[in-house]
Amino acid sequence: MRMMGSAFLVLSFLLLALAAKPLPRVAAGAAPEPVLDIAGKVLRTGTYYDILPAVRGRGGGITFAITGHKSCPVDVMLDSYEDSDGLPLQFIPANRKKGVIRLSTDLNIKFPGPASCSPTAVWKVEDDDELTGQMFISTSGVEGNPGPETLDNWFKIEKYGNDYKLVFCPTVCNDCEVLCRDIGIYVDKEGFRRLALSDVPLKVKFKKF
């Protein structure tokens, strides 16, 4: 009986100790933090934004144009005019029910209308260019339908210091082998500042259109 009484006292002491010191909470899977525009407002689907270089002196906002002697595809690039905000763009998450644009989330990036021979105007990573070896960003992508057939059409926004950068690292296919690179600028021989996969990211900010 004495041993049972001692065990009861020990158990009671442990229960009191646990009650005095609550167990740590298990953190739930928190959503990535939202992306903010230059006014400190959350980026949202269904709204158009200008993508601007965070460091001026390398050109204006993002636009598109046909470069070289080709007719297609249409290249995504920085406007040559420093004071230009470029063309507005829309961000469309892989999960279309999400109304807020968040970091590290697969997105289509889309101009508001057709871009010459690119009726959808959705960004896409092209294969290696034969002349430069670069993988340029064009407007020949397709919107939605996340999966292995659309890997080249998905981008992400990540923090880069106090600003942001655009990244190609799609996660819309669990079994696919993907290439993860930053989006930077390649200045071609004609002086066009074309967006391409790069080891040097373009630091950007977002301005509501």
Wavefront OBJ file of the C-alpha trace (Angstrom):
o trace
v 0.000 0.000 0.000
v 2.896 2.342 0.860
v 4.386 1.803 -2.658
v 1.036 2.476 -4.324
v 0.712 5.692 -2.305
v 4.181 6.835 -3.370
v 3.414 6.121 -7.046
v 0.198 8.108 -6.759
v 2.092 11.080 -5.307
v 4.693 10.962 -8.120
v 1.969 10.783 -10.782
v 0.114 13.685 -9.193
v 3.299 15.761 -9.148
v 3.930 15.085 -12.869
v 0.385 16.060 -13.792
v 0.688 19.307 -11.856
v 4.008 20.089 -13.549
v 2.529 19.538 -17.003
v -0.453 21.715 -16.151
v 1.848 24.526 -15.018
v 3.917 24.328 -18.217
v 1.699 23.873 -21.278
v 2.917 21.633 -24.052
v 4.339 23.508 -27.062
v 1.885 23.948 -29.915
v 2.462 22.094 -33.133
v 2.685 24.740 -35.841
v 0.171 24.240 -38.605
v 1.292 24.552 -42.211
v 1.215 28.316 -42.564
v 0.598 29.837 -45.991
v 3.563 31.655 -47.572
v 3.543 35.385 -46.949
v 1.756 37.570 -49.511
v 3.575 39.617 -52.126
v 3.237 43.395 -51.675
v 3.228 46.209 -54.213
v 5.151 49.467 -53.804
v 2.219 50.911 -51.809
v 2.386 48.042 -49.314
v -0.827 46.477 -50.619
v -1.254 42.742 -51.202
v -1.067 41.566 -54.822
v -4.337 39.966 -55.920
v -5.589 37.880 -58.806
v -7.770 39.692 -61.306
v -5.714 42.881 -60.889
v -3.058 44.183 -63.262
v 0.397 45.287 -62.152
v 3.491 46.780 -63.734
v 6.728 44.903 -63.027
v 9.487 47.469 -62.594
v 13.230 47.112 -62.005
v 13.899 47.895 -58.357
v 17.207 49.455 -59.395
v 16.687 52.003 -62.144
v 19.223 52.585 -64.881
v 18.739 49.294 -66.721
v 15.586 50.202 -68.622
v 11.912 50.696 -67.889
v 9.138 48.277 -66.985
v 8.487 44.900 -68.576
v 6.995 44.760 -72.076
v 7.278 42.541 -75.177
v 8.600 42.828 -78.723
v 9.749 40.730 -81.648
v 13.547 40.741 -81.808
v 15.988 39.955 -84.571
v 14.703 38.782 -87.935
v 12.162 36.287 -86.635
v 8.386 36.623 -86.584
v 7.710 34.426 -83.535
v 7.826 33.966 -80.626
v 7.414 37.374 -79.025
v 10.106 38.092 -76.423
v 9.550 39.482 -72.913
v 11.958 42.312 -72.124
v 12.541 45.587 -70.330
v 11.298 48.691 -72.121
v 14.215 50.688 -73.508
v 12.744 53.916 -72.100
v 13.805 54.415 -68.507
v 10.646 56.307 -67.525
v 8.260 53.741 -69.011
v 6.271 51.467 -66.683
v 5.979 48.888 -69.470
v 2.792 46.911 -69.987
v 0.460 45.693 -67.225
v 0.566 42.041 -66.221
v -1.712 39.656 -64.358
v -0.644 36.867 -62.002
v -2.748 33.689 -62.120
v -2.029 31.037 -59.435
v -2.111 27.330 -60.256
v -4.898 27.142 -57.686
v -7.286 29.618 -59.290
v -9.400 29.822 -56.128
v -6.619 31.701 -54.362
v -7.256 35.436 -54.427
v -3.921 36.534 -52.942
v -0.556 36.236 -54.706
v 1.952 34.631 -52.337
v 5.666 33.901 -52.336
v 6.949 30.572 -53.683
v 3.636 29.844 -55.432
v 3.316 28.615 -59.033
v 1.916 31.372 -61.239
v 1.109 32.108 -64.846
v 2.200 35.628 -65.782
v 0.082 37.166 -68.515
v -0.133 40.359 -70.552
v -3.696 41.689 -70.965
v -4.104 40.895 -74.656
v -2.645 39.016 -77.612
v 0.994 39.637 -78.432
v 1.208 39.478 -82.217
v 1.561 35.764 -83.023
v 1.010 34.829 -79.360
v -2.762 35.033 -78.798
v -2.580 34.105 -75.097
v 0.326 36.428 -74.116
v 1.260 34.017 -71.282
v 4.926 33.810 -70.299
v 6.903 30.703 -71.195
v 10.540 29.599 -70.949
v 11.829 28.737 -74.415
v 14.415 26.087 -75.268
v 18.079 27.048 -75.628
v 18.564 29.705 -78.280
v 20.927 28.402 -80.976
v 22.847 31.663 -81.348
v 23.243 32.698 -77.700
v 22.665 29.520 -75.675
v 20.198 31.502 -73.547
v 16.760 30.332 -72.453
v 14.589 33.370 -73.120
v 11.110 34.202 -71.833
v 8.452 34.516 -74.532
v 4.697 35.041 -74.682
v 3.944 31.696 -76.323
v 2.697 29.929 -73.173
v -0.733 28.622 -72.272
v -2.797 29.532 -69.247
v -3.733 27.036 -66.535
v -3.768 23.219 -66.784
v -0.898 22.702 -64.270
v 1.022 19.513 -64.955
v 3.950 18.029 -66.888
v 2.728 19.391 -70.244
v 2.799 22.991 -69.021
v 5.985 23.088 -66.924
v 7.539 25.875 -68.998
v 4.626 28.238 -68.238
v 4.939 28.483 -64.443
v 6.910 31.058 -62.480
v 7.278 32.149 -58.851
v 7.917 35.346 -56.937
v 10.530 35.235 -54.169
v 11.932 37.797 -51.753
v 15.228 39.370 -52.788
v 16.507 41.708 -50.120
v 13.844 44.342 -49.559
v 12.374 43.692 -52.996
v 11.532 40.647 -55.100
v 12.789 38.469 -57.915
v 11.086 36.236 -60.467
v 12.045 32.570 -60.460
v 11.503 29.609 -62.749
v 11.194 26.506 -60.557
v 7.810 24.869 -61.248
v 6.302 22.470 -58.724
v 3.116 21.661 -60.633
v 4.445 18.152 -61.352
v 5.716 16.015 -58.465
v 7.480 13.459 -60.665
v 9.087 15.836 -63.153
v 12.753 16.776 -63.216
v 12.845 20.567 -63.384
v 15.459 23.255 -63.871
v 15.417 25.970 -61.196
v 16.885 29.347 -62.182
v 16.362 33.022 -61.520
v 14.996 35.365 -64.169
v 17.549 37.945 -65.223
v 18.415 40.177 -68.165
v 20.381 39.324 -71.288
v 21.363 42.295 -73.456
v 21.628 41.088 -77.048
v 23.737 42.626 -79.830
v 20.830 44.859 -80.871
v 20.584 46.273 -77.353
v 17.339 44.532 -76.404
v 17.155 43.745 -72.664
v 15.538 40.330 -72.890
v 14.338 38.298 -69.923
v 16.114 34.956 -69.669
v 17.086 32.314 -67.145
v 20.131 33.630 -65.329
v 22.461 33.285 -62.361
v 22.009 37.027 -61.730
v 18.388 37.794 -60.830
v 16.603 40.960 -61.850
v 15.450 42.696 -58.662
v 11.862 43.876 -59.203
v 8.968 45.661 -57.558
v 5.273 45.761 -58.392
v 3.079 48.772 -59.088
v -0.703 48.513 -59.351
v -1.836 49.500 -62.819
l 1 2 3 4 5 6 7 8 9 10 11 12 13 14 15 16 17 18 19 20 21 22 23 24 25 26 27 28 29 30 31 32 33 34 35 36 37 38 39 40 41 42 43 44 45 46 47 48 49 50 51 52 53 54 55 56 57 58 59 60 61 62 63 64 65 66 67 68 69 70 71 72 73 74 75 76 77 78 79 80 81 82 83 84 85 86 87 88 89 90 91 92 93 94 95 96 97 98 99 100 101 102 103 104 105 106 107 108 109 110 111 112 113 114 115 116 117 118 119 120 121 122 123 124 125 126 127 128 129 130 131 132 133 134 135 136 137 138 139 140 141 142 143 144 145 146 147 148 149 150 151 152 153 154 155 156 157 158 159 160 161 162 163 164 165 166 167 168 169 170 171 172 173 174 175 176 177 178 179 180 181 182 183 184 185 186 187 188 189 190 191 192 193 194 195 196 197 198 199 200 201 202 203 204 205 206 207 208 209
